[in-house]
Amino acid sequence: MKIEISSPDEYIKQLPPGRQLPMKKFRKVIEANLPVGFKETMSYGMIGYVVPHTIYPAGYHCNPVLPLPFIHLASQKNYISFYHSALYLDKKIAAWATEEFQKHSSVKLDIGKSCIRFKKLDEIPYDLVGELCTKFTPEHWIELYEKARGV
């Protein structure tokens, strides 16, 4: 049975108590540092930060009804996932984030194509997350996204 969650607040409230504070901190850091134009929403069952159709009417190419995704935040079984789409499309920003992570945390970086997994919740480098959020405006993200798609 899939539970439909309609808001980021509702998403966080349904988490175990030990996950609520780190997720609230993540959300606060993202909101404080993300450039104007991105919109918080529920997307793919996670807290999402997207470029709304009012800025990018084409939407997401896989499903144009959806806004263009940028960042997602999720509480998984064994970790918190922070998905930053530019990590996948921009090798320079991925290299920067990888290098900077070691300066901000004593744990080994656990990263996929666009996902950083945080297993030790007391080792989350919120300051680095905040800095990473400042690196792309909606317009910069759209430009990178379209370039990657050959548009």
C-alpha positions as CSV (number, residue, x, y, z in Angstrom):
1,M,0.0,0.0,0.0
2,K,1.5,3.4,-1.0
3,I,0.8,6.3,1.2
4,E,0.2,9.6,-0.6
5,I,1.9,12.5,1.1
6,S,0.8,15.9,0.0
7,S,3.4,18.3,1.6
8,P,7.0,18.4,2.8
9,D,5.7,19.0,6.4
10,E,3.5,15.9,6.2
11,Y,6.5,13.9,4.8
12,I,8.7,14.9,7.7
13,K,6.0,14.3,10.4
14,Q,5.6,10.7,9.3
15,L,9.3,9.9,9.7
16,P,10.8,8.3,12.8
17,P,11.8,10.8,15.5
18,G,15.5,10.4,14.8
19,R,15.1,11.4,11.2
20,Q,12.8,14.4,11.7
21,L,15.5,16.8,13.0
22,P,18.1,16.1,10.3
23,M,15.4,16.4,7.5
24,K,14.2,19.6,9.0
25,K,17.7,21.0,9.1
26,F,18.3,19.8,5.5
27,R,15.1,21.6,4.4
28,K,16.0,24.8,6.2
29,V,19.5,24.9,4.7
30,I,18.2,24.2,1.2
31,E,15.5,26.9,1.5
32,A,17.9,29.4,2.9
33,N,20.5,28.9,0.1
34,L,18.6,28.0,-3.0
35,P,18.3,30.9,-5.5
36,V,15.0,32.6,-6.1
37,G,12.8,30.8,-8.7
38,F,13.0,27.2,-7.5
39,K,9.8,25.8,-5.9
40,E,9.5,23.3,-3.1
41,T,7.1,20.5,-3.8
42,M,6.5,16.8,-3.3
43,S,8.0,15.0,-6.3
44,Y,8.6,11.2,-6.8
45,G,7.5,10.6,-3.2
46,M,10.3,12.9,-1.9
47,I,10.7,16.5,-1.0
48,G,11.6,18.2,-4.3
49,Y,12.9,21.5,-5.5
50,V,12.0,22.2,-9.0
51,V,11.9,24.8,-11.7
52,P,8.1,25.5,-12.0
53,H,6.3,25.6,-15.3
54,T,5.9,29.4,-14.9
55,I,9.7,29.7,-15.5
56,Y,10.2,26.6,-17.7
57,P,6.9,25.7,-19.4
58,A,8.4,22.7,-21.3
59,G,8.6,20.8,-18.0
60,Y,10.6,17.6,-17.5
61,H,11.2,15.8,-20.9
62,C,10.3,12.4,-19.4
63,N,6.9,13.7,-18.4
64,P,6.2,17.4,-19.4
65,V,3.3,17.6,-17.0
66,L,5.9,17.6,-14.3
67,P,8.1,20.6,-13.5
68,L,11.8,20.4,-14.2
69,P,13.4,18.6,-11.2
70,F,16.6,19.9,-9.6
71,I,17.1,18.8,-6.0
72,H,15.3,16.0,-4.0
73,L,15.6,15.0,-0.4
74,A,14.5,11.6,1.0
75,S,14.7,9.6,4.1
76,Q,15.5,6.0,3.0
77,K,15.7,2.9,5.2
78,N,19.4,3.3,6.2
79,Y,20.3,6.8,5.2
80,I,19.1,10.2,4.0
81,S,19.5,10.9,0.3
82,F,20.3,14.3,-1.2
83,Y,19.8,14.3,-4.9
84,H,21.4,17.2,-6.8
85,S,20.8,16.8,-10.5
86,A,23.8,19.1,-11.5
87,L,26.2,16.5,-9.9
88,Y,25.2,14.2,-12.7
89,L,25.4,16.7,-15.6
90,D,28.3,19.0,-14.5
91,K,31.6,17.3,-14.0
92,K,33.2,20.4,-12.5
93,I,30.6,20.8,-9.8
94,A,30.7,17.1,-9.1
95,A,34.5,17.3,-8.7
96,W,34.2,20.4,-6.5
97,A,31.6,18.7,-4.3
98,T,33.7,15.6,-4.0
99,E,36.8,17.6,-3.0
100,E,35.0,19.9,-0.6
101,F,33.1,17.0,1.1
102,Q,36.4,15.7,2.6
103,K,37.0,19.2,4.1
104,H,33.6,19.2,5.8
105,S,33.2,15.7,7.0
106,S,35.2,12.9,8.6
107,V,33.2,10.1,6.9
108,K,33.9,8.7,3.4
109,L,31.7,10.3,0.7
110,D,29.0,7.9,-0.5
111,I,27.9,9.3,-3.8
112,G,26.1,8.0,-6.9
113,K,25.4,9.8,-10.2
114,S,23.4,12.6,-8.5
115,C,22.8,11.2,-5.0
116,I,24.8,11.7,-1.9
117,R,23.9,9.3,0.8
118,F,24.2,10.2,4.5
119,K,24.3,7.3,6.8
120,K,25.8,9.1,9.8
121,L,23.3,11.8,10.5
122,D,25.5,13.6,12.9
123,E,28.1,13.9,10.1
124,I,26.0,15.8,7.6
125,P,27.9,18.8,6.3
126,Y,25.0,21.2,6.2
127,D,27.2,24.2,5.4
128,L,28.5,22.4,2.3
129,V,25.0,21.4,1.3
130,G,24.0,25.1,1.6
131,E,27.0,26.2,-0.6
132,L,26.1,23.6,-3.2
133,C,22.6,24.9,-3.4
134,T,23.9,28.4,-4.2
135,K,25.8,27.2,-7.3
136,F,22.8,27.2,-9.8
137,T,20.0,29.6,-10.5
138,P,17.0,28.2,-12.3
139,E,18.2,29.8,-15.5
140,H,21.7,28.2,-15.2
141,W,20.1,24.8,-14.4
142,I,17.8,25.1,-17.5
143,E,20.8,25.9,-19.7
144,L,22.8,22.9,-18.4
145,Y,19.7,20.7,-18.7
146,E,19.0,21.7,-22.3
147,K,22.6,21.4,-23.3
148,A,22.7,17.9,-22.0
149,R,19.6,17.1,-23.9
150,G,20.9,18.7,-27.1
151,V,18.1,21.2,-27.2
